[in-house]
Amino acid sequence: MILGSGRTLSLTDISWLLDELQPRCGADSLDLSRLAGATLEELEQKAILATLRRTDGNQTKAAKVLGISDRTLRDKVKRYRSQGRLQLTV
């Protein structure tokens, strides 16, 4: 559970989490300023797409990297595609 002040959780409420999400040495750099203002669903979609690209579209590998089940990933990809929000080009 993450608690914050006010009605909306802001990045200042979870600054400790941002430190943990920083890429390790040798990892791709992450521009955290691009995350500000995005919904969790948008962030999730971006994470899924980036991970699928990194795994050359292999959903089993991507699910493992993301820490979710194959079925969960397939369901999310199917939903994003049906809504026209996800076009995977590897």
Secondary structure as GFF3:
##gff-version 3
##sequence-region A 1 90
A	DSSP	three_ten_helix	11	14	.	.	.	ID=ss1
A	DSSP	alpha_helix	15	21	.	.	.	ID=ss2
A	DSSP	three_ten_helix	32	34	.	.	.	ID=ss3
A	DSSP	alpha_helix	40	54	.	.	.	ID=ss4
A	DSSP	alpha_helix	59	66	.	.	.	ID=ss5
A	DSSP	alpha_helix	70	82	.	.	.	ID=ss6
###
